[in-house]
């Protein structure tokens, strides 16, 4: 399963519905610079640290993290997303926590399908 998470360029657009493409534009060991295009065609630069078992990606608007470790019979995977407040954002946030959890749950299920199925 970790191989899916670590394959930022090919796998991320397959499990993250808001991402059209990810391109690694610089790699220095575990430090990466990424160019991410969203499904509406906007591009954003991100930095990332990618090590076996964990990955943290961030831009000026979002932080995304994964951690994984082998357990008997598979991989335990944790996933976190955080949107930074931007000028003009509604105070108190307008995201429904249930929708956010459903989105992350869907992404984790898709990652599992990619790792265990013939889709990857």
C-alpha positions as CSV (number, residue, x, y, z in Angstrom):
1,X,0.0,0.0,0.0
2,X,2.8,2.4,0.8
3,X,4.1,2.1,-2.8
4,X,0.8,3.7,-3.9
5,X,1.1,6.7,-1.5
6,X,4.8,7.2,-2.5
7,X,4.1,7.2,-6.2
8,X,3.1,10.9,-6.1
9,X,3.1,11.5,-9.9
10,X,1.1,8.5,-11.0
11,X,-1.1,7.4,-8.1
12,X,-2.2,10.7,-6.5
13,X,-4.5,11.8,-9.3
14,X,-6.1,8.3,-9.1
15,X,-7.2,8.6,-5.5
16,X,-7.4,12.4,-5.0
17,X,-10.4,13.6,-7.0
18,X,-9.4,17.3,-6.8
19,X,-5.9,16.6,-8.4
20,X,-5.5,16.3,-12.1
21,X,-1.7,15.9,-12.1
22,X,1.4,15.9,-9.9
23,X,4.9,16.6,-11.3
24,X,8.1,16.3,-9.3
25,X,10.1,19.3,-10.5
26,X,13.0,18.9,-8.1
27,X,14.3,16.1,-5.9
28,X,17.0,16.3,-3.3
29,X,17.0,13.1,-1.4
30,X,13.8,13.0,0.6
31,X,13.0,16.6,-0.2
32,X,10.8,17.3,-3.2
33,X,9.3,20.2,-5.0
34,X,6.0,19.5,-6.7
35,X,3.8,21.2,-9.3
36,X,0.2,20.2,-8.7
37,X,-2.6,20.9,-11.1
38,X,-6.1,20.7,-9.7
39,X,-9.1,19.4,-11.6
40,X,-10.0,23.0,-12.6
41,X,-6.6,23.6,-14.2
42,X,-5.0,25.7,-11.5
43,X,-1.4,25.0,-10.6
44,X,0.2,25.3,-7.2
45,X,3.7,24.6,-6.0
46,X,4.2,22.3,-3.0
47,X,7.1,21.1,-1.0
48,X,7.3,17.5,0.2
49,X,9.3,15.2,2.5
50,X,9.0,11.6,1.4
51,X,10.5,8.8,3.4
52,X,9.6,5.1,3.7
53,X,6.6,5.1,5.9
54,X,5.7,8.8,5.9
55,X,5.1,11.8,3.6
56,X,4.3,15.4,4.3
57,X,3.3,17.8,1.5
58,X,2.4,21.4,1.9
59,X,1.7,24.6,0.0
60,X,0.6,28.0,1.1
61,X,-3.0,26.7,1.4
62,X,-2.9,23.0,2.4
63,X,-0.9,20.5,4.4
64,X,-1.3,16.8,3.6
65,X,0.3,13.9,5.5
66,X,0.5,10.2,5.3
67,X,2.1,7.7,7.7
68,X,2.2,3.9,7.2
69,X,3.6,0.9,8.8
70,X,3.5,-2.8,8.1
71,X,1.2,-4.8,10.4
72,X,0.3,-8.5,10.3
73,X,-1.6,-9.0,7.1
74,X,-1.1,-5.6,5.5
75,X,-0.4,-1.9,6.2
76,X,-1.8,0.5,8.7
77,X,-2.2,3.9,7.0
78,X,-3.0,7.2,8.5
79,X,-4.0,10.3,6.4
80,X,-4.4,13.9,7.4
81,X,-5.4,17.0,5.4
82,X,-5.5,20.5,6.7
83,X,-6.6,23.6,4.9
84,X,-4.9,26.8,6.0
85,X,-7.2,29.8,6.4
86,X,-6.8,32.4,3.6
87,X,-7.8,36.0,3.6
88,X,-11.5,36.1,2.8
89,X,-12.2,32.7,4.2
90,X,-15.4,32.4,6.2
91,X,-14.6,32.5,9.9
92,X,-15.1,29.3,11.7
93,X,-14.8,27.3,8.5
94,X,-17.6,26.3,6.2
95,X,-16.6,22.6,5.7
96,X,-18.9,20.0,7.0
97,X,-16.8,17.6,9.1
98,X,-18.8,14.6,7.9
99,X,-18.0,15.5,4.3
100,X,-14.3,15.9,5.1
101,X,-14.2,12.5,6.8
102,X,-16.1,10.9,3.9
103,X,-13.6,12.3,1.4
104,X,-10.6,11.0,3.4
105,X,-12.4,7.6,3.8
106,X,-13.0,7.4,0.1
107,X,-9.3,8.3,-0.6
108,X,-8.1,5.6,1.8
109,X,-10.4,3.0,0.2
110,X,-9.2,3.9,-3.3
111,X,-5.6,3.7,-2.2
112,X,-6.3,0.2,-0.8
113,X,-8.0,-0.8,-4.1
114,X,-5.0,0.5,-6.0
115,X,-2.6,-1.4,-3.8
116,X,-4.5,-4.7,-3.7
117,X,-6.3,-4.8,-7.0
118,X,-5.4,-5.0,-10.7
119,X,-5.8,-1.3,-11.0
120,X,-2.2,-0.6,-10.0
